[in-house]
Amino acid sequence: MGPYQQMLYADAFGNFRQLLKDVTLSPAMGSYLNVLNNKKVNATTGIKPNENYAREVLQLFSIGLVQLNPDGSPALDSSGAPIATYDQAAVEEFARVFTGWILAPAFGSGVPNYHDPMVVRMARGVQVDHDAGSKRLLNGAVIPANLSAEADVDAAIDVIFQHPNVGPFIAKQLIQQLVTSNPSPGYVARAAEKFNEDNHGVRGNLQSVIRTILVDAEARGQDTNPSHGHLTDPVLFVTRVLRAFHPTSDGVLASQTAGMGEDVFRPASVFSFYPPAYRVPGTNGLLGPEFKLHDSAGALARVNFVNTVVFGGIAANPPDRPVGTTLDLAPLLPLAAQPDSLVAELNGLLLHRSMTAAMRDTVIAAIEAVPANNALLRVRTAAYLMTSSAAYQVEQ
């Protein structure tokens, strides 16, 4: 997973086409979705190309299940029904593209090479496991016969990359992760337009798309709509709490997020930890992807994590946890004697000065209930109440 994460990090602000190709040839992804050691059809042995990656690269990584309008809404046929983006035949044809790939040569010790991109299996100068026949992909695009495995992958990536769904499909999910689970159609359309062309003739410029998302009026404005924003997923919740208070930490925190429903690197399915189309129960259909893993046990785990790190810390336990995790609350101690000043400081630090008057009064009352000579407990009380609050956990 290390090299896979480094690849995502390196490509995050690059071009989406490059990201899609690098994911396709990643040995980690190849192992996960069966491109690795995927073989062409063999009538004698009954082998058929594995369809896992062919299906997921379309459904989850690029275009989705139905055709989209530029604003991310489903395109409808004359009867008002959504229009499928691909069928089973297209999946089978893409599966033929992704054949013939194996791990790059092992390192000197014989350790399997999950660092470098996959390579094509060769025997006497021939790509033995790759299907070199012609392939009909999306929207009638045809890859001619007798191309190499490398050329087939490039051609298939181009076909996917040029599909009109990619802009709105990717733009909406980026907005959901970065700003709000329920973006307006106009917000999606503006980001998708930037994906399609970045004002310099480039399609798929992720840096330009992300900048557009983050500076959009719907991201920067004071939106009072209660459906605006999104629940912070467990990993970001943990790291946000820690970074706010200059922590000392060994980073051994996976068990903390696992208790909140996000066991790092171990998602339950190809949808990762939560699907983008998940709707929050009892909200009349509001999208809320992160709420898919937010149950009562996870909610308690969040509060317990805050309680642990604020009121003491996670103890060291060598060798697995050599340092532990503690917060530095000392800079806030001089404000403990003035609860209103302490709350104002934390309001700016944690809530972008969006605290309601009712919440402010509640937190101040809790601070004042702590003896004035116990400055540390006052600060801990304020930090605990604010970081465990719904106002902090739902970013708006």
Wavefront OBJ file of the C-alpha trace (Angstrom):
o trace
v 0.000 0.000 0.000
v 2.944 2.339 0.530
v 3.882 2.677 -3.158
v 0.180 2.885 -4.071
v -0.371 5.803 -1.703
v 2.773 7.514 -2.985
v 1.455 7.184 -6.527
v -1.837 8.833 -5.547
v 0.073 11.584 -3.761
v 2.260 12.240 -6.804
v -0.719 12.343 -9.204
v -3.205 14.236 -7.037
v -2.646 17.597 -8.743
v -1.625 16.237 -12.140
v -3.778 15.085 -15.044
v -6.640 12.665 -14.512
v -5.617 10.600 -17.536
v -2.193 9.971 -16.018
v -3.778 9.112 -12.674
v -6.138 6.645 -14.352
v -3.295 4.948 -16.221
v -1.074 4.784 -13.139
v -3.914 3.236 -11.124
v -4.537 0.726 -13.917
v -0.921 -0.472 -13.958
v -0.404 -0.288 -10.199
v 0.543 -3.714 -8.814
v -1.564 -3.016 -5.722
v -4.654 -2.347 -7.838
v -3.709 -5.239 -10.117
v -3.702 -7.554 -7.131
v -6.912 -6.119 -5.673
v -9.013 -6.169 -8.850
v -7.355 -9.011 -10.755
v -5.481 -7.340 -13.598
v -2.395 -9.046 -12.186
v -1.981 -12.409 -13.958
v -5.165 -11.831 -15.973
v -5.039 -14.058 -19.062
v -6.698 -14.019 -22.471
v -9.427 -16.521 -23.309
v -8.323 -20.118 -23.722
v -11.014 -22.410 -25.107
v -9.045 -25.508 -24.167
v -8.665 -24.685 -20.468
v -11.854 -22.639 -20.176
v -9.971 -19.531 -19.005
v -11.726 -16.207 -19.597
v -10.394 -12.708 -18.796
v -11.301 -11.538 -15.299
v -13.847 -8.685 -15.424
v -13.251 -7.116 -12.013
v -11.120 -4.149 -13.000
v -12.937 -3.655 -16.303
v -16.182 -3.207 -14.405
v -14.895 -1.039 -11.568
v -12.781 1.307 -13.692
v -16.023 2.242 -15.452
v -18.515 2.180 -12.592
v -16.387 3.616 -9.791
v -13.322 5.346 -11.203
v -14.499 7.273 -14.253
v -18.014 7.381 -15.742
v -20.540 5.687 -13.462
v -23.552 3.607 -14.380
v -25.741 6.185 -16.168
v -25.141 8.973 -18.630
v -24.887 12.391 -16.997
v -25.712 15.938 -17.938
v -22.910 18.497 -17.465
v -24.344 19.351 -14.034
v -24.147 15.759 -12.816
v -27.852 15.000 -13.097
v -28.852 11.807 -14.947
v -29.616 12.126 -18.650
v -33.010 10.587 -19.444
v -34.449 8.868 -22.475
v -37.806 9.693 -24.076
v -39.621 7.656 -21.434
v -37.897 9.454 -18.560
v -35.586 6.565 -17.645
v -31.811 6.912 -17.044
v -29.562 5.829 -19.909
v -26.889 3.243 -19.147
v -23.297 4.224 -19.911
v -22.192 0.693 -20.787
v -23.417 -2.887 -20.920
v -22.023 -6.329 -20.155
v -20.555 -6.611 -23.648
v -18.453 -3.489 -23.039
v -17.200 -4.925 -19.725
v -16.123 -8.099 -21.497
v -14.282 -6.121 -24.159
v -12.464 -3.993 -21.579
v -11.554 -7.173 -19.690
v -9.756 -8.357 -22.837
v -7.740 -5.118 -22.823
v -6.438 -5.754 -19.309
v -4.790 -9.107 -20.010
v -1.165 -10.159 -19.958
v 0.120 -8.116 -17.005
v 2.385 -9.456 -14.253
v 4.592 -8.020 -11.526
v 7.809 -6.323 -12.571
v 10.962 -8.375 -11.879
v 11.454 -9.166 -8.205
v 14.056 -7.415 -6.127
v 17.337 -9.227 -5.474
v 16.033 -11.006 -2.397
v 13.100 -12.427 -4.327
v 10.593 -10.094 -2.650
v 7.620 -9.521 -5.008
v 7.856 -6.126 -6.684
v 4.910 -4.009 -5.599
v 6.917 -0.831 -6.084
v 7.100 -0.582 -9.881
v 4.227 -0.654 -12.404
v 3.198 -4.018 -13.769
v 4.828 -5.313 -16.964
v 3.672 -7.630 -19.753
v 4.474 -11.329 -19.583
v 6.844 -12.231 -22.409
v 8.004 -15.575 -23.827
v 10.515 -15.595 -26.678
v 9.650 -12.016 -27.525
v 5.895 -12.630 -27.628
v 3.229 -11.288 -25.265
v 1.810 -14.670 -24.467
v -1.150 -13.854 -22.208
v -2.456 -10.695 -23.871
v -5.520 -10.757 -26.117
v -4.384 -9.040 -29.312
v -7.750 -9.133 -31.076
v -9.776 -6.022 -31.908
v -12.040 -4.700 -29.156
v -15.217 -2.593 -29.275
v -15.393 -0.275 -26.255
v -17.576 2.714 -25.309
v -19.691 4.661 -27.791
v -18.588 2.479 -30.698
v -14.855 3.096 -30.264
v -12.807 0.202 -31.636
v -9.241 -0.767 -30.767
v -7.689 -2.440 -33.821
v -6.188 -5.904 -33.670
v -2.535 -6.770 -33.165
v -1.657 -3.924 -30.823
v 0.622 -4.537 -27.865
v -0.772 -4.773 -24.348
v 0.729 -1.345 -23.637
v -0.941 0.194 -26.689
v -4.269 -1.457 -25.847
v -4.213 0.025 -22.339
v -3.342 3.468 -23.679
v -6.156 3.305 -26.214
v -8.671 2.121 -23.599
v -7.631 4.844 -21.162
v -8.092 7.421 -23.921
v -11.604 6.149 -24.664
v -12.576 6.371 -20.993
v -10.873 9.732 -20.476
v -12.726 11.334 -23.381
v -16.157 10.133 -22.256
v -18.404 13.143 -21.445
v -19.385 11.632 -18.096
v -15.907 11.871 -16.586
v -16.026 15.616 -15.854
v -19.311 15.708 -13.888
v -18.757 12.261 -12.344
v -15.339 13.116 -10.901
v -16.193 16.752 -10.142
v -19.188 15.821 -7.994
v -17.227 13.301 -5.948
v -14.380 15.757 -5.391
v -16.889 18.356 -4.186
v -18.442 15.795 -1.855
v -15.051 14.976 -0.339
v -13.759 18.544 -0.124
v -16.808 20.736 0.537
v -20.355 19.404 0.679
v -22.206 16.132 0.178
v -25.088 17.852 -1.647
v -23.628 20.304 -4.170
v -25.984 22.263 -6.375
v -26.158 21.325 -10.066
v -24.519 24.648 -10.888
v -21.570 23.906 -8.593
v -21.017 20.532 -10.259
v -21.323 22.076 -13.713
v -18.703 24.739 -12.975
v -16.203 22.157 -11.734
v -16.982 19.778 -14.616
v -16.466 22.580 -17.119
v -13.005 23.161 -15.652
v -12.283 19.444 -15.949
v -13.255 19.510 -19.610
v -11.005 22.486 -20.325
v -8.778 24.430 -17.935
v -8.646 27.657 -19.989
v -5.354 26.469 -21.484
v -6.709 23.749 -23.730
v -6.030 20.928 -21.260
v -8.619 18.336 -20.262
v -8.402 16.621 -16.877
v -6.184 19.149 -15.057
v -6.918 18.095 -11.470
v -5.117 21.044 -9.906
v -7.336 23.426 -11.844
v -10.477 21.458 -10.951
v -9.634 21.383 -7.245
v -8.833 25.093 -7.211
v -12.174 25.802 -8.880
v -13.979 23.684 -6.275
v -12.296 25.342 -3.307
v -12.752 28.961 -4.432
v -16.337 28.545 -5.658
v -18.944 30.735 -3.993
v -20.643 27.625 -2.578
v -17.406 26.685 -0.828
v -16.396 30.128 0.437
v -19.764 31.651 1.289
v -21.585 31.537 4.608
v -24.134 28.874 3.717
v -26.773 28.582 6.435
v -28.577 25.694 4.740
v -28.409 22.804 7.259
v -27.858 20.326 4.412
v -24.650 22.102 3.371
v -21.318 20.550 4.345
v -20.304 16.988 5.050
v -19.446 14.719 7.943
v -15.700 14.505 8.498
v -14.636 10.914 7.958
v -12.811 9.235 10.879
v -9.234 9.567 9.608
v -9.612 13.282 8.943
v -11.523 13.762 12.192
v -8.644 12.242 14.168
v -5.964 14.201 12.329
v -7.919 17.480 12.549
v -8.306 17.173 16.308
v -4.623 16.416 16.778
v -3.276 19.085 14.430
v -5.352 21.774 16.098
v -3.349 21.353 19.311
v 0.257 20.746 18.167
v 0.449 17.054 19.123
v 3.312 14.794 19.968
v 2.422 11.473 18.357
v 3.942 8.286 17.031
v 1.100 8.087 14.514
v -0.125 4.722 15.742
v -3.803 5.594 15.439
v -5.287 2.928 13.159
v -7.143 1.250 15.997
v -8.774 4.578 16.852
v -10.178 5.107 13.342
v -11.101 1.426 12.994
v -13.381 1.832 16.000
v -15.080 4.670 14.137
v -15.672 2.472 11.088
v -12.614 3.336 8.996
v -9.972 0.630 9.287
v -7.244 2.221 7.159
v -6.361 0.254 3.990
v -9.085 -2.302 4.755
v -12.322 -1.078 3.182
v -15.172 -3.533 3.179
v -15.728 -3.417 -0.587
v -14.706 -1.804 -3.871
v -16.888 1.145 -2.852
v -14.221 1.906 -0.240
v -15.618 2.851 3.158
v -18.740 4.557 1.862
v -20.419 4.923 -1.559
v -20.875 8.462 -2.951
v -24.599 7.911 -3.533
v -25.415 6.906 0.072
v -28.433 8.785 1.419
v -28.808 9.616 5.100
v -31.815 7.836 6.648
v -34.576 10.128 7.854
v -33.477 13.156 5.792
v -35.804 12.918 2.794
v -33.052 11.747 0.505
v -30.041 13.892 1.412
v -26.722 12.530 0.250
v -24.237 11.837 3.031
v -21.545 9.330 1.989
v -19.618 9.350 5.279
v -22.769 8.627 7.258
v -22.742 5.107 5.780
v -20.168 4.128 8.408
v -21.435 6.407 11.175
v -23.419 4.219 13.554
v -23.996 4.523 17.295
v -20.794 2.627 18.140
v -18.778 4.843 15.809
v -20.325 7.982 17.260
v -19.319 6.900 20.769
v -15.831 5.986 19.536
v -15.389 9.542 18.231
v -16.332 11.057 21.574
v -14.174 8.549 23.463
v -11.190 9.397 21.265
v -11.596 13.104 22.024
v -12.001 12.362 25.723
v -8.815 10.267 25.708
v -6.535 12.705 23.898
v -7.875 15.856 25.572
v -7.942 14.624 29.158
v -4.685 12.691 29.133
v -3.513 11.201 25.880
v -2.869 7.813 24.354
v -0.189 6.161 26.462
v 3.071 4.907 25.018
v 3.384 1.140 24.734
v 6.796 0.198 23.286
v 7.683 -1.150 20.845
v 4.413 -0.891 18.916
v 3.489 2.526 20.310
v 6.841 4.104 21.204
v 5.716 7.652 22.039
v 1.954 7.671 22.350
v -0.124 10.716 21.494
v -0.561 13.865 23.570
v -1.823 17.388 22.909
v -0.134 20.650 23.809
v -2.793 22.786 25.479
v -0.313 25.130 27.163
v -0.861 28.071 24.752
v -4.508 28.194 25.849
v -3.892 28.214 29.608
v -3.565 32.031 29.884
v -7.145 32.330 28.587
v -8.655 29.974 31.163
v -9.496 32.821 33.543
v -11.650 34.483 30.850
v -14.038 31.803 29.550
v -15.452 34.085 26.872
v -11.939 34.742 25.518
v -11.087 31.040 25.647
v -14.227 30.141 23.728
v -13.620 32.896 21.189
v -10.103 31.575 20.575
v -11.343 28.005 20.098
v -14.212 29.231 17.941
v -11.678 30.680 15.520
v -9.322 27.713 15.765
v -11.880 24.949 15.369
v -15.113 26.335 13.913
v -14.071 29.194 11.620
v -15.995 31.526 13.953
v -19.303 29.855 13.105
v -20.350 28.919 16.657
v -23.971 29.651 17.491
v -24.860 31.820 20.460
v -26.551 28.865 22.173
v -23.445 26.694 21.832
v -21.239 29.529 23.072
v -23.366 29.998 26.187
v -23.371 26.242 26.906
v -19.592 25.909 26.633
v -18.961 29.025 28.748
v -21.298 27.686 31.441
v -19.396 24.387 31.489
v -16.058 26.208 31.809
v -17.339 28.399 34.634
v -18.453 25.292 36.510
v -14.768 24.319 36.811
v -12.877 26.077 39.645
v -10.923 29.066 38.356
v -7.707 27.766 39.916
v -7.785 24.689 37.675
v -6.806 26.293 34.392
v -5.899 23.051 32.665
v -9.257 21.416 33.396
v -11.028 24.511 32.113
v -9.128 24.341 28.827
v -9.666 20.608 28.542
v -13.392 21.013 29.164
v -13.717 23.619 26.431
v -11.605 21.647 23.946
v -13.504 18.445 24.665
v -16.957 19.965 24.240
v -16.076 21.747 21.015
v -14.183 18.971 19.231
v -16.792 16.351 20.100
v -19.682 18.576 18.975
v -21.745 18.054 15.815
v -20.752 21.564 14.776
v -17.111 20.454 14.623
v -17.633 16.996 13.184
v -19.780 18.265 10.293
v -17.680 20.644 8.219
v -19.681 23.555 6.841
l 1 2 3 4 5 6 7 8 9 10 11 12 13 14 15 16 17 18 19 20 21 22 23 24 25 26 27 28 29 30 31 32 33 34 35 36 37 38 39 40 41 42 43 44 45 46 47 48 49 50 51 52 53 54 55 56 57 58 59 60 61 62 63 64 65 66 67 68 69 70 71 72 73 74 75 76 77 78 79 80 81 82 83 84 85 86 87 88 89 90 91 92 93 94 95 96 97 98 99 100 101 102 103 104 105 106 107 108 109 110 111 112 113 114 115 116 117 118 119 120 121 122 123 124 125 126 127 128 129 130 131 132 133 134 135 136 137 138 139 140 141 142 143 144 145 146 147 148 149 150 151 152 153 154 155 156 157 158 159 160 161 162 163 164 165 166 167 168 169 170 171 172 173 174 175 176 177 178 179 180 181 182 183 184 185 186 187 188 189 190 191 192 193 194 195 196 197 198 199 200 201 202 203 204 205 206 207 208 209 210 211 212 213 214 215 216 217 218 219 220 221 222 223 224 225 226 227 228 229 230 231 232 233 234 235 236 237 238 239 240 241 242 243 244 245 246 247 248 249 250 251 252 253 254 255 256 257 258 259 260 261 262 263 264 265 266 267 268 269 270 271 272 273 274 275 276 277 278 279 280 281 282 283 284 285 286 287 288 289 290 291 292 293 294 295 296 297 298 299 300 301 302 303 304 305 306 307 308 309 310 311 312 313 314 315 316 317 318 319 320 321 322 323 324 325 326 327 328 329 330 331 332 333 334 335 336 337 338 339 340 341 342 343 344 345 346 347 348 349 350 351 352 353 354 355 356 357 358 359 360 361 362 363 364 365 366 367 368 369 370 371 372 373 374 375 376 377 378 379 380 381 382 383 384 385 386 387 388 389 390 391 392 393 394 395 396
